[in-house]
């Protein structure tokens, strides 16, 4: 389990127009992996704390991904 951040996904927003593939492509630390179909992603929990907070995932799917900084809650 990640100690510093949490990744929230809205599956219905990720299913739009190739957003799932884009998330997998843009993440430099490989947090996202292909899901059950081509319109979904899964999170690789072991990689979440490697997140560099680059915001590329949120730019790729602004309605589908939110990076929550647990230390700011």
Residue pairs with C-beta under 8 A, 6 or more apart in sequence:
1 45
2 45
2 48
2 49
2 70
3 49
3 70
4 49
4 51
4 69
4 70
4 71
5 48
5 49
5 51
5 53
5 67
5 68
5 69
5 70
6 48
6 67
6 68
6 70
7 31
7 43
7 48
7 51
7 57
7 65
7 66
7 67
7 68
8 65
8 66
8 67
8 68
9 41
9 43
9 64
9 65
10 63
10 64
10 65
11 40
11 64
13 19
13 61
13 63
13 64
14 20
14 23
14 39
14 40
14 41
14 61
14 64
14 65
15 39
15 40
16 63
16 64
19 60
19 61
19 64
20 32
20 34
20 35
20 38
20 39
20 40
20 41
21 38
22 60
22 61
23 32
23 41
23 57
23 60
23 61
23 64
23 65
24 32
24 33
24 34
24 41
25 60
26 56
26 57
26 59
26 60
27 56
27 57
28 52
28 54
28 56
29 47
29 50
29 51
29 52
30 44
30 47
31 43
31 44
31 47
31 48
31 50
31 51
31 57
32 41
32 42
32 43
32 44
32 57
33 41
33 42
33 43
33 44
34 40
34 41
34 42
35 41
35 42
51 67
53 67
53 69
55 67
57 65
57 67
58 65
58 66
58 67
